[in-house]
Amino acid sequence: MTFQDRQNITATFNCEDVTKTFECGERLRRTERYTEKATGRLPNGKVELDVESIRQATCKVMYCRFMAWIRVKGKLDVESRD
């Protein structure tokens, strides 16, 4: 077992001719900070964000989830008709 940091932890299993390595470290969904995409700062110190790009990204995720749901729902409907 090797431990470099929270993101890089590996465990290796050896048995006869088989060697298997498992990556056990934490995998973050977001590696960058939201402030890295800031468009500027207001005089009171608040960060100006690119709201339109955030909305587009959110819509893309929601669309993909909706389409996956439609595919699952369609399969369920077909199975129930048989």
Sine and cosine of phi, psi and omega as CSV:
sin_phi,cos_phi,sin_psi,cos_psi,sin_omega,cos_omega
0.00,0.00,0.72,-0.69,0.05,-1.00
-0.85,-0.52,0.60,-0.80,0.00,-1.00
-0.72,-0.69,0.92,-0.40,0.06,-1.00
-0.98,-0.20,-0.74,0.67,0.08,-1.00
-0.34,-0.94,-0.12,-0.99,-0.08,-1.00
-0.90,0.44,-0.46,0.89,-0.02,-1.00
-1.00,0.04,-0.37,0.93,-0.10,-1.00
-0.87,-0.50,1.00,0.08,0.07,-1.00
-0.81,-0.59,0.80,-0.59,0.02,-1.00
-0.78,-0.62,0.55,-0.83,0.09,-1.00
-0.81,-0.59,0.76,-0.65,-0.02,-1.00
-0.92,-0.40,0.74,-0.68,0.00,-1.00
-0.91,-0.41,0.82,-0.57,0.03,-1.00
-0.87,-0.49,0.78,-0.62,0.07,-1.00
-0.53,-0.84,0.94,-0.35,-0.04,-1.00
0.80,0.59,-0.91,-0.42,-0.05,-1.00
-1.00,-0.02,-0.02,1.00,-0.10,-0.99
-0.98,-0.22,0.78,-0.63,0.11,-0.99
-0.81,-0.59,0.82,-0.57,-0.01,-1.00
-0.78,-0.62,0.77,-0.63,0.03,-1.00
-0.93,-0.36,0.78,-0.63,0.02,-1.00
-0.94,-0.34,0.74,-0.68,0.09,-1.00
-1.00,-0.07,0.90,-0.43,-0.12,-0.99
-0.94,-0.34,0.03,1.00,-0.04,-1.00
-0.95,0.32,0.27,-0.96,-0.01,-1.00
-0.96,0.28,0.65,-0.76,0.02,-1.00
-0.91,-0.41,0.91,-0.42,-0.03,-1.00
-1.00,0.05,0.62,-0.79,0.05,-1.00
-0.96,0.28,-0.55,0.84,-0.02,-1.00
-0.81,-0.58,0.83,-0.55,0.00,-1.00
-0.97,-0.23,-0.32,0.95,0.02,-1.00
-0.98,-0.21,0.38,-0.93,0.03,-1.00
-1.00,0.10,0.48,-0.88,0.00,-1.00
-0.93,0.37,-0.39,0.92,-0.01,-1.00
-0.97,0.26,-0.23,0.97,0.04,-1.00
-0.93,0.38,-0.39,0.92,0.01,-1.00
-0.98,-0.20,0.36,0.93,0.00,-1.00
-0.94,0.33,0.59,-0.81,0.02,-1.00
-1.00,-0.01,-0.26,0.97,0.02,-1.00
0.20,-0.98,-0.09,-1.00,0.04,-1.00
-0.82,-0.57,0.64,-0.77,0.07,-1.00
-0.99,0.14,0.31,-0.95,-0.01,-1.00
-0.85,0.52,-0.48,0.88,-0.01,-1.00
-0.99,0.12,0.06,1.00,0.05,-1.00
0.99,-0.14,-0.16,0.99,0.01,-1.00
-0.94,0.33,0.49,-0.87,-0.02,-1.00
-1.00,-0.03,0.74,-0.67,0.09,-1.00
-1.00,0.03,0.83,-0.56,0.00,-1.00
-0.96,-0.27,0.41,-0.91,0.08,-1.00
-0.99,0.15,1.00,0.07,-0.13,-0.99
-0.89,0.45,-0.59,0.81,-0.03,-1.00
-0.90,0.44,-0.68,0.73,0.00,-1.00
-0.93,0.36,-0.54,0.84,0.06,-1.00
-0.91,0.42,-0.69,0.73,0.03,-1.00
-0.90,0.43,-0.66,0.76,0.02,-1.00
-0.90,0.44,-0.67,0.74,0.02,-1.00
-0.90,0.44,-0.66,0.75,0.01,-1.00
-0.90,0.43,-0.67,0.74,0.02,-1.00
-0.89,0.45,-0.63,0.78,0.01,-1.00
-0.89,0.46,-0.70,0.72,0.02,-1.00
-0.90,0.44,-0.71,0.70,-0.02,-1.00
-0.91,0.42,-0.62,0.79,0.03,-1.00
-0.89,0.45,-0.70,0.71,0.00,-1.00
-0.89,0.45,-0.66,0.75,0.04,-1.00
-0.90,0.43,-0.64,0.76,0.00,-1.00
-0.90,0.43,-0.69,0.72,-0.01,-1.00
-0.91,0.41,-0.60,0.80,0.06,-1.00
-0.90,0.44,-0.65,0.76,0.03,-1.00
-0.90,0.44,-0.66,0.75,0.02,-1.00
-0.88,0.48,-0.69,0.73,0.01,-1.00
-0.88,0.47,-0.70,0.72,0.01,-1.00
-0.91,0.41,-0.70,0.71,-0.01,-1.00
-0.88,0.48,-0.66,0.75,0.02,-1.00
-0.89,0.45,-0.65,0.76,0.03,-1.00
-0.91,0.42,-0.64,0.77,0.01,-1.00
-0.91,0.42,-0.65,0.76,0.01,-1.00
-0.90,0.44,-0.66,0.75,0.00,-1.00
-0.91,0.41,-0.67,0.74,0.01,-1.00
-0.91,0.42,-0.59,0.81,-0.03,-1.00
-0.96,0.28,-0.38,0.92,0.02,-1.00
-0.98,0.22,-0.44,0.90,-0.04,-1.00
-0.95,0.32,0.00,0.00,0.00,0.00
